[in-house]
């Protein structure tokens, strides 16, 4: 009897928030690198998944081997020298919303707490999100870029290696990240 109750509870708890699917065509994750003090370039992580752990807890898994910089050799260098995708292929952002995803009925600005796990390190992050629901979807947009400090994730040696191989005087250690995630009801 107890096993049947547990199975029923698990089924209902997972199906209450499992009805959402990532819209890959309208979602994006971008970050900006700054080199030589004043030159900014926009890059993308093209492969990522969103998993709803509960109605108010989202997990964004980003495949760092999908980094796209528009320059193939730079893509390969970032994968190997910066991200070390052989050992740390994924970055994971876990976000706790103040209420359930199904409870947002109008466009709302939300301040949410989260954790970013990157390169074997985890740090708390604060996110300012604009959540825009419709009858069939919800869009989450970062209102302010998330600034990643490379030192917090032991990425400075990788940045220095990239700087040396490219013959640059500088590459900034603060990286702004922006994004837009669209989920559709299944």
C-alpha positions in Angstrom: 0.0 0.0 0.0 2.8 2.4 0.9 4.6 1.7 -2.4 1.4 2.4 -4.3 1.0 5.7 -2.5 4.6 6.7 -3.1 4.3 5.9 -6.9 1.1 7.9 -7.1 2.7 10.9 -5.3 5.7 10.8 -7.5 3.6 10.6 -10.6 1.5 13.6 -9.7 4.4 15.7 -8.4 6.4 15.1 -11.6 3.5 15.6 -14.0 2.4 18.9 -12.4 5.5 20.6 -13.8 6.6 18.2 -16.6 4.2 19.8 -19.1 6.8 22.3 -20.4 9.2 22.0 -23.4 12.1 24.2 -24.5 11.5 26.2 -27.7 15.1 25.9 -29.1 14.4 28.2 -32.1 13.4 31.2 -29.9 15.8 30.6 -26.9 19.4 31.8 -26.7 22.4 32.2 -24.4 25.0 34.7 -25.2 28.1 36.0 -23.6 30.5 38.9 -24.4 34.2 38.8 -24.3 36.3 41.9 -24.2 39.8 42.0 -25.6 42.4 44.7 -26.0 40.4 46.8 -23.5 37.8 48.1 -25.9 36.9 45.3 -28.4 33.8 43.3 -27.5 32.6 40.2 -29.2 29.4 38.3 -28.8 29.5 34.5 -28.5 26.8 31.8 -28.0 26.2 28.6 -26.3 24.0 26.8 -28.9 23.1 23.6 -27.1 21.3 23.7 -23.8 18.4 22.0 -22.0 15.9 23.2 -19.4 14.7 20.8 -16.8 11.9 21.6 -14.3 12.9 20.0 -11.0 9.7 21.3 -9.4 7.1 23.9 -10.4 9.4 26.6 -9.1 12.9 25.2 -9.6 14.5 25.2 -13.0 17.8 23.8 -14.1 19.5 25.1 -17.2 22.2 22.7 -18.5 24.5 24.3 -21.0 26.8 22.2 -23.2 30.0 24.3 -23.4 31.2 22.2 -26.3 28.6 24.0 -28.4 30.3 27.4 -28.0 30.0 29.4 -31.2 32.3 32.5 -31.7 32.0 32.7 -35.5 35.7 31.7 -35.8 36.3 27.9 -35.9 39.8 28.0 -34.4 38.6 30.2 -31.5 35.7 27.8 -30.9 38.3 24.9 -30.5 40.6 27.0 -28.3 37.8 28.0 -26.0 36.6 24.4 -25.7 40.1 23.1 -24.9 41.9 26.0 -23.2 39.2 27.9 -21.4 36.3 25.6 -20.7 38.3 22.3 -20.7 35.2 20.5 -22.0 37.0 17.1 -21.8 36.6 17.5 -18.0 33.9 20.1 -17.6 31.6 19.9 -20.5 28.5 21.4 -18.9 27.7 24.6 -17.0 24.6 24.4 -14.9 22.4 27.2 -13.7 19.8 26.3 -11.0 17.1 28.9 -10.4 14.6 29.0 -7.6 11.5 31.1 -8.6 9.5 32.8 -5.9 6.4 30.9 -7.1 5.4 28.1 -9.4 5.9 28.6 -13.1 2.2 27.9 -13.7 1.3 30.6 -11.3 2.6 33.5 -13.4 -0.4 34.9 -15.3 0.9 38.3 -16.3 4.2 39.8 -17.2 6.3 40.0 -14.0 9.7 41.1 -13.0 11.2 38.5 -10.7 14.3 38.6 -8.6 15.5 35.0 -8.2 18.3 33.3 -6.4 20.3 30.6 -8.1 23.5 28.7 -8.3 25.9 28.6 -11.2 28.1 25.5 -11.5 31.0 26.0 -14.0 34.4 24.4 -14.3 34.0 22.3 -11.2 33.0 25.3 -9.0 29.6 26.6 -7.8 28.7 30.1 -6.8 25.4 31.7 -5.7 24.0 34.2 -8.3 21.2 36.7 -8.2 19.0 37.0 -11.3 16.6 39.7 -12.5 14.1 38.1 -14.8 11.3 39.3 -16.9 8.7 36.5 -17.1 6.1 36.8 -19.9 3.4 34.1 -19.9 0.9 33.4 -22.6 -1.8 30.7 -22.7 0.7 28.3 -24.3 4.2 29.5 -23.3 6.3 31.4 -20.8 9.4 33.5 -21.7 12.1 34.2 -19.2 14.6 37.0 -20.2 17.5 38.3 -18.1 16.8 41.9 -17.5 20.4 42.5 -16.4 23.3 40.5 -17.7 24.7 38.0 -15.3 28.4 39.0 -14.8 30.6 36.0 -14.4 33.9 36.6 -12.6 36.4 34.2 -14.2 38.4 33.9 -10.9 35.3 32.5 -9.1 35.4 29.5 -11.4 39.2 29.0 -11.9 38.9 30.2 -15.5 41.7 32.8 -15.3 44.5 30.4 -16.4 42.4 29.5 -19.4 41.8 33.2 -20.3 45.6 33.8 -20.0 46.3 30.8 -22.2 43.9 32.2 -24.8 45.4 35.7 -24.5 48.9 34.3 -25.1 48.0 32.1 -28.1 46.2 35.0 -29.7 49.0 37.5 -29.0 46.7 39.9 -27.2 47.6 42.4 -24.5 44.4 41.7 -22.5 41.2 39.7 -22.2 38.8 40.8 -19.5 38.0 38.4 -16.6 34.5 39.7 -16.2 32.1 38.1 -18.7 28.5 39.4 -19.1 26.0 36.7 -20.0 22.5 37.3 -21.3 19.7 35.0 -22.4 16.2 34.3 -23.3 14.4 31.0 -22.6 11.0 30.2 -24.1 9.1 27.2 -22.7 5.9 25.9 -24.4 3.2 23.8 -22.7 3.1 20.3 -24.1 
